[in-house]
Amino acid sequence: MRCLKALIATAVISVLNVGPVMAAGIGQPVDYQMGLQQAVTPVAHNMQSFHTFLLWLITLISLFVLALLIIVLVKFNAKANPTPSKTTHNTMIEVVWTVVPVLILIVIAIPSFRLLFLQREIPEAEMTIKATGHQWYWEYDYPDNAEINFSATILAGDDLTERRKTQPDTPRLLATDNPVVVPVDTTVRMIVTAAPDGVIHAWAIPSFGSKIDAIPGRLNEIWFKVEKEGIYYGQCSELCGKDHAYMPIEVRVVSKENFAAWVDRAASDLDEANKMIFARMSETRTIAATAD
């Protein structure tokens, strides 16, 4: 009985997506998380709304089917109904069980197509970034910003220890040596591909609602407009070989002023530009924590 109560409680929390301990983090997963990461882009907000709608819909359908099964078990068992009906057809029931699923699919299709259009219709971009998947790291180009180019590899070992001296919450297996830096409230167009002699990768950031394959010899594109400053993590989401699990993505969303300062410095010294951004973001977070 205790196990059953615990199972029911877990199911209720999962459906309602509540509970401070199990709430999803912003930009990265957290311990005991049961929901999706918090959305920070228009696409992610729409995806999560659609997900919640489908969750409630499938829950209602499942409860309805369960109720029908219980009715059948109680009312039409051999003891309660020793003389079974000889009915073989019921026109009304057959019409209902054909029409109702069609209507349900139409109800699902409308927001699904709307979301698909939002994802694939790239709005007029304010800046462009090109991401190239290699075995096994990402390379980034900023064609609109002083032709900035750099590679981003996983932060591990002594490098991770050093980063944690100033940023203690830096996660293992998700942080990179050189993060992608973008301004807040800016429409960013991402062009994604893979090295010609490489394999298929996938660039994905859960909080952005972004996931697109990086295919050798082909240019794919997505877009995002992040509404909140912060650090957001993702990973290659396509099985790409032995180091697939060590190909993370780190995106730092900063104010437009800080982004302009980063671009000016990154054109000549990327390391110094990153140190400046790290310091300014740490200072902002400290001020915010003190205010709270």
Order of alpha helices (4+ residues) and beta strands (2+ residues): alpha-alpha-alpha-beta-beta-beta-alpha-beta-beta-beta-beta-beta-beta-beta-alpha-alpha
